[in-house]
Amino acid sequence: MPSGYLERLNETSNLIKKNNQIAQKILDHSLAFYKIPLPDLLHFQSAHKSDQRPIGDHTSVVQSLQHFVRDWSTDGAYERESTFVQILSTLSTIFPEADLRARQKILVPGAGLGRLAYEISALGFTTIANEYSFYMSMAHRWVLSLADHDKGGVQQHTYYPFLNWWSHQRESRNVLRGVTFPEVHPSSEALKRYTLLEGDFTKLFLDDRERGSYDAVVTLFSIDTARNIVEYLESIHAVLKIGGTWVNLGPLLYGTAPWVEPSLEEILQLTQRLGFELLPTDGHFGTDSFSDQVLEWRGKVRGCLAGYNWDKESLNRNAYEAQFWVARKV
């Protein structure tokens, strides 16, 4: 046994308890928000104690909590800087008059813990974040609720996100590092224009009130999470106004038992058949993905290196050649 290994196990156990305190705060906030009495939750828990819970539940909890790093800490700045700039700059260019932005409705499906949607709202837009995972939604609502403490100063918390990954570590104590969040305090003013809607994006926005009512849809690291990406793209088209804009950035790493796994070329072909027109994109936002291939797409689709769960202290780097495009509904 390496020197200090048992001590590291003991400290890990203690830090797991501290992470549990964060999870408890999220749970307490969610019970209050959804008006669920604690005895009802305990009764449900007792009644289902013998159920075989899927291992994915634990994974989903861990992934949701790790998004505090990606979305709301200085440690996640690298990931945000490589993706947010293209999107926020594009929206600012399309809607240059800041005093009119509150009239523009921007939909962000697959919003995760909400940092991108929050930044869009901070630019002045009326922003609707949508999230399917209730694990994400619970953490999302809690971190934004910290805005309620404006008068008392910034309320920060520390989470230990690396306890679940001991592989590829340079130093043994790397896994014991804490991350403080939020590094930006949510503004109550920005949140006046912000709404989180929970549920399946392809089902939630089907009624006549939602169809054709959005000025822009922004998808960041989300379209490849759809089981049926064709239905997802059809939904994006349906909710946009004529002349509305779809801004996408992300990989094509299909998960969640996808029904189809189209290539980038096939997705762009489908996008055009649905009634989208690809627009030119700034060369600063990445390398042209079709510079020597499809002439009509030249200068419109760009690949950029985008990290995901990027830990600068580990021996592992996870990144994608994320694809960026802007399309108009015609």
C-alpha positions as CSV (number, residue, x, y, z in Angstrom):
1,M,0.0,0.0,0.0
2,P,1.5,3.4,-1.0
3,S,2.4,5.8,1.8
4,G,-0.6,7.9,2.8
5,Y,-3.1,5.9,0.8
6,L,-5.3,5.0,3.7
7,E,-5.2,8.6,5.0
8,R,-6.4,9.7,1.6
9,L,-9.2,7.2,1.8
10,N,-10.2,8.6,5.1
11,E,-10.1,12.2,3.9
12,T,-12.1,11.2,0.9
13,S,-14.8,9.8,3.2
14,N,-14.9,13.0,5.1
15,L,-15.2,15.1,1.9
16,I,-18.0,13.0,0.6
17,K,-19.9,14.0,3.7
18,K,-19.2,17.7,2.8
19,N,-20.5,17.0,-0.7
20,N,-23.6,15.5,0.9
21,Q,-24.2,18.8,2.6
22,I,-24.4,20.5,-0.8
23,A,-26.8,17.8,-2.0
24,Q,-28.9,18.3,1.1
25,K,-29.2,22.0,0.4
26,I,-30.4,21.2,-3.1
27,L,-32.9,18.8,-1.7
28,D,-34.2,21.2,0.9
29,H,-34.6,24.0,-1.6
30,S,-36.4,21.6,-4.0
31,L,-38.8,20.4,-1.4
32,A,-39.7,24.0,-0.6
33,F,-40.0,25.0,-4.3
34,Y,-42.2,22.0,-5.3
35,K,-44.1,22.2,-1.9
36,I,-43.4,18.6,-1.0
37,P,-43.6,18.0,2.8
38,L,-40.6,16.1,4.1
39,P,-42.8,13.3,5.6
40,D,-44.2,12.6,2.2
41,L,-40.7,12.2,0.8
42,L,-39.7,9.9,3.7
43,H,-42.8,7.8,3.2
44,F,-42.1,7.5,-0.5
45,Q,-38.5,6.5,0.2
46,S,-39.6,3.9,2.7
47,A,-42.2,2.4,0.4
48,H,-39.7,2.0,-2.4
49,K,-36.7,1.0,-0.3
50,S,-36.5,-2.5,-1.8
51,D,-36.8,-1.2,-5.4
52,Q,-33.8,-1.9,-7.6
53,R,-32.6,1.6,-8.4
54,P,-30.6,1.9,-11.6
55,I,-26.9,2.7,-11.2
56,G,-27.6,5.6,-13.6
57,D,-29.3,7.5,-10.7
58,H,-26.0,7.8,-8.9
59,T,-24.2,8.8,-12.1
60,S,-26.8,11.4,-12.9
61,V,-26.4,13.0,-9.4
62,V,-22.6,13.1,-9.7
63,Q,-22.8,14.6,-13.2
64,S,-25.2,17.2,-12.1
65,L,-23.0,18.3,-9.2
66,Q,-19.9,18.4,-11.4
67,H,-21.6,21.0,-13.5
68,F,-21.0,23.4,-10.7
69,V,-17.4,23.3,-11.9
70,R,-18.3,23.7,-15.6
71,D,-20.9,26.4,-15.2
72,W,-20.3,28.3,-12.0
73,S,-16.6,28.2,-10.9
74,T,-13.3,29.8,-12.1
75,D,-12.0,26.2,-12.7
76,G,-14.6,25.9,-15.5
77,A,-13.6,29.2,-17.2
78,Y,-11.6,27.4,-19.9
79,E,-14.6,25.4,-21.0
80,R,-16.9,28.5,-21.0
81,E,-14.4,30.7,-22.8
82,S,-14.1,28.2,-25.6
83,T,-17.8,28.1,-26.2
84,F,-19.7,31.0,-24.8
85,V,-18.0,33.7,-26.8
86,Q,-19.3,32.4,-30.2
87,I,-22.8,32.2,-28.9
88,L,-23.0,35.5,-27.0
89,S,-21.2,37.4,-29.7
90,T,-23.6,36.1,-32.4
91,L,-26.7,37.0,-30.4
92,S,-25.3,40.5,-29.8
93,T,-24.7,40.9,-33.5
94,I,-28.1,39.7,-34.5
95,F,-29.8,41.8,-31.9
96,P,-27.6,44.9,-31.6
97,E,-30.0,47.3,-29.9
98,A,-29.6,46.4,-26.2
99,D,-32.7,48.4,-25.1
100,L,-34.9,46.2,-27.3
101,R,-33.6,42.8,-26.3
102,A,-36.1,42.3,-23.6
103,R,-38.6,41.9,-26.4
104,Q,-36.6,39.0,-27.9
105,K,-37.4,35.5,-26.6
106,I,-34.4,33.2,-26.6
107,L,-34.9,29.4,-25.9
108,V,-32.0,27.3,-24.5
109,P,-32.9,23.6,-24.4
110,G,-30.6,21.3,-22.6
111,A,-29.6,24.2,-20.3
112,G,-27.9,22.1,-17.6
113,L,-27.1,24.3,-14.6
114,G,-28.0,27.4,-16.5
115,R,-24.8,29.4,-16.8
116,L,-25.1,30.1,-20.6
117,A,-28.8,30.8,-20.3
118,Y,-28.1,33.2,-17.4
119,E,-25.4,35.0,-19.5
120,I,-27.9,35.4,-22.3
121,S,-30.4,36.9,-19.9
122,A,-27.7,39.2,-18.5
123,L,-27.3,40.6,-22.0
124,G,-30.9,41.8,-21.7
125,F,-32.8,39.0,-23.5
126,T,-36.0,37.3,-22.2
127,T,-34.5,33.8,-21.7
128,I,-36.3,30.5,-21.3
129,A,-34.1,27.7,-20.2
130,N,-35.3,24.1,-20.7
131,E,-33.9,21.0,-19.0
132,Y,-35.1,17.4,-19.1
133,S,-33.1,15.9,-16.2
134,F,-34.7,16.7,-12.9
135,Y,-31.2,16.1,-11.3
136,M,-30.0,19.0,-13.3
137,S,-33.1,21.1,-12.7
138,M,-32.9,20.8,-8.9
139,A,-29.3,21.9,-8.9
140,H,-30.1,24.6,-11.5
141,R,-32.9,26.1,-9.4
142,W,-30.8,26.0,-6.2
143,V,-27.7,27.8,-7.6
144,L,-29.9,30.6,-9.1
145,S,-31.7,30.9,-5.8
146,L,-28.5,32.3,-4.3
147,A,-29.5,35.6,-5.9
148,D,-32.0,35.9,-3.1
149,H,-29.1,36.7,-0.8
150,D,-28.0,39.8,-2.7
151,K,-28.3,42.0,0.3
152,G,-26.2,39.7,2.5
153,G,-23.3,39.5,0.1
154,V,-22.1,36.6,-2.1
155,Q,-23.0,33.3,-0.7
156,Q,-20.4,30.8,-1.8
157,H,-20.0,27.0,-1.4
158,T,-17.3,24.5,-1.8
159,Y,-17.7,21.2,-3.7
160,Y,-15.2,18.4,-4.1
161,P,-15.8,17.2,-7.7
162,F,-12.8,15.0,-8.2
163,L,-13.4,12.4,-5.5
164,N,-15.0,10.0,-8.0
165,W,-12.0,9.9,-10.4
166,W,-8.7,8.7,-9.1
167,S,-7.3,7.6,-12.5
168,H,-4.8,9.6,-14.4
169,Q,-3.7,11.8,-11.5
170,R,-0.3,13.4,-11.2
171,E,-0.4,13.9,-7.5
172,S,-2.5,11.9,-5.0
173,R,-4.0,15.0,-3.3
174,N,-5.4,16.2,-6.6
175,V,-8.6,14.3,-6.0
176,L,-9.1,16.1,-2.7
177,R,-9.3,19.6,-4.2
178,G,-12.3,21.7,-3.6
179,V,-14.0,24.1,-6.0
180,T,-15.7,27.3,-4.8
181,F,-18.8,28.5,-6.6
182,P,-20.6,30.5,-7.8
183,E,-17.8,32.7,-9.1
184,V,-20.4,35.1,-10.5
185,H,-23.2,35.9,-8.2
186,P,-26.6,35.6,-10.0
187,S,-28.2,39.0,-10.5
188,S,-31.8,39.4,-9.4
189,E,-32.2,41.9,-12.2
190,A,-31.1,39.4,-14.9
191,L,-33.3,36.7,-13.4
192,K,-36.4,38.8,-13.8
193,R,-36.1,37.9,-17.5
194,Y,-35.3,34.3,-16.8
195,T,-37.5,31.2,-16.7
196,L,-36.6,27.5,-16.3
197,L,-39.1,25.1,-17.8
198,E,-38.6,21.4,-17.0
199,G,-39.5,18.5,-19.3
200,D,-38.9,17.0,-22.7
201,F,-38.1,19.7,-25.2
202,T,-39.8,17.8,-28.1
203,K,-43.0,17.6,-26.1
204,L,-43.1,20.7,-23.9
205,F,-43.2,23.2,-26.8
206,L,-45.8,21.6,-29.1
207,D,-48.8,23.7,-28.3
208,D,-49.9,26.7,-30.4
209,R,-48.7,29.2,-27.8
210,E,-45.1,28.1,-28.2
211,R,-44.9,27.3,-31.9
212,G,-43.4,30.1,-33.9
213,S,-42.9,32.3,-30.8
214,Y,-39.1,32.4,-30.3
215,D,-36.6,34.8,-31.9
216,A,-33.7,32.4,-31.3
217,V,-32.9,28.9,-30.1
218,V,-29.4,28.2,-28.7
219,T,-28.1,24.7,-28.4
220,L,-24.8,24.1,-26.6
221,F,-23.6,20.5,-26.2
222,S,-27.2,19.3,-26.4
223,I,-28.4,18.1,-29.8
224,D,-26.4,14.9,-29.6
225,T,-28.2,14.0,-26.3
226,A,-31.5,13.5,-28.1
227,R,-32.6,9.9,-28.6
228,N,-34.2,11.0,-31.9
229,I,-32.2,13.9,-33.3
230,V,-34.5,14.3,-36.2
231,E,-37.4,15.0,-33.9
232,Y,-35.2,17.4,-31.9
233,L,-34.3,19.4,-35.1
234,E,-38.0,19.5,-36.1
235,S,-38.9,20.9,-32.7
236,I,-36.2,23.7,-33.0
237,H,-37.7,24.6,-36.4
238,A,-41.2,24.6,-35.0
239,V,-40.7,26.9,-32.1
240,L,-38.8,29.6,-34.1
241,K,-40.5,32.5,-35.8
242,I,-40.0,32.9,-39.5
243,G,-36.6,34.6,-39.8
244,G,-35.7,33.3,-36.3
245,T,-32.1,32.1,-35.6
246,W,-30.8,28.8,-34.5
247,V,-27.3,28.9,-33.0
248,N,-25.6,25.6,-32.3
249,L,-22.2,24.6,-30.8
250,G,-21.3,21.1,-29.7
251,P,-20.0,17.7,-30.5
252,L,-21.8,14.7,-32.1
253,L,-21.2,12.2,-29.3
254,Y,-24.5,10.4,-29.4
255,G,-25.7,8.9,-26.1
256,T,-28.9,7.8,-24.3
257,A,-29.6,4.9,-26.7
258,P,-30.0,7.1,-29.9
259,W,-32.3,5.9,-32.6
260,V,-30.1,7.4,-35.3
261,E,-26.5,8.7,-35.4
262,P,-26.2,11.0,-38.4
263,S,-22.9,12.5,-39.5
264,L,-22.3,16.3,-39.5
265,E,-22.9,16.3,-43.2
266,E,-26.3,14.5,-42.8
267,I,-27.4,16.8,-40.0
268,L,-26.7,19.9,-42.2
269,Q,-28.6,18.3,-45.1
270,L,-31.5,17.6,-42.8
271,T,-31.3,21.2,-41.5
272,Q,-31.7,22.6,-44.9
273,R,-34.5,20.3,-45.9
274,L,-36.4,21.4,-42.7
275,G,-36.3,25.0,-44.0
276,F,-33.1,26.5,-42.5
277,E,-30.6,28.6,-44.3
278,L,-27.0,28.4,-43.0
279,L,-25.4,31.8,-42.4
280,P,-21.7,32.8,-42.7
281,T,-19.8,32.6,-39.4
282,D,-16.8,34.6,-38.2
283,G,-13.4,33.0,-38.9
284,H,-12.3,33.7,-35.4
285,F,-14.8,31.1,-34.1
286,G,-13.0,28.1,-35.5
287,T,-11.6,26.2,-38.6
288,D,-13.8,25.9,-41.6
289,S,-15.2,22.4,-41.5
290,F,-15.9,22.3,-45.3
291,S,-13.3,24.5,-46.8
292,D,-12.4,22.0,-49.5
293,Q,-15.6,20.0,-49.8
294,V,-19.1,21.4,-49.9
295,L,-18.9,24.8,-51.5
296,E,-22.3,26.1,-50.3
297,W,-21.2,25.4,-46.6
298,R,-17.8,27.0,-46.9
299,G,-17.3,29.6,-44.2
300,K,-20.6,28.6,-42.5
301,V,-19.7,25.6,-40.3
302,R,-16.7,25.8,-38.0
303,G,-14.9,23.4,-35.7
304,C,-13.4,24.6,-32.5
305,L,-11.6,22.7,-29.7
306,A,-13.9,22.6,-26.7
307,G,-13.0,21.0,-23.4
308,Y,-15.4,19.0,-21.3
309,N,-14.8,18.2,-17.6
310,W,-11.4,19.6,-18.3
311,D,-9.2,19.2,-15.2
312,K,-5.8,21.0,-15.7
313,E,-4.3,19.1,-12.7
314,S,-4.9,15.6,-14.0
315,L,-3.1,13.6,-16.7
316,N,-6.2,13.4,-18.8
317,R,-7.7,16.0,-21.2
318,N,-11.1,15.5,-22.6
319,A,-12.0,17.7,-25.6
320,Y,-14.1,17.7,-28.8
321,E,-13.9,19.3,-32.1
322,A,-17.2,21.0,-31.5
323,Q,-19.1,22.2,-34.5
324,F,-20.5,25.8,-34.6
325,W,-23.1,27.0,-37.0
326,V,-25.8,29.7,-37.3
327,A,-29.0,29.0,-39.3
328,R,-32.1,31.1,-40.1
329,K,-35.6,29.8,-40.4
330,V,-36.8,30.8,-43.9
